[in-house]
């Protein structure tokens, strides 16, 4: 089963929600000495699994298509996976 991640957002009406999502694929940019040897970053594919209110009742909410697009785009741009890169010096 793929790992899920969580991100908090505020809807346009001010409601605070938590989004559970799966991020697959994607890769960081690789810069080499020559331009031809460099590769651009690729954003991960995002699947929003579920969303719920943060106000204590934690009822599931249905996201609009626009919210799915907006939140998914934000997550794809800001997602930091668990690739172990921050453990390099441990």
C-alpha positions, 0 to 999 in steps of 0.5 A: 500500500502506498504511503499517504501524506497530510497537508492543511489548507484553508478553503475560500470560505475560511474553513480549515481542512486537512487533505490526505494524499498519495504522491508517486513518481517525480524527481529532483533536478540534476545539474551536471557540468554540461547542460546536455547532462542536466535533467529538469525536476519532475513533479510527482503525480498527486492523488487526493484520497480524502479531506476533512474539517479541522474544527474538531468534528473531523467530518469528511468534506467533498472538494470541488474540482477547482479545489482538487486542482488548486490543492493538487498543484500546490502539493505537487510543487511543495511535496518533499518525499521520504527519499532519505536525502535528509539522512545523508550526514547521519 
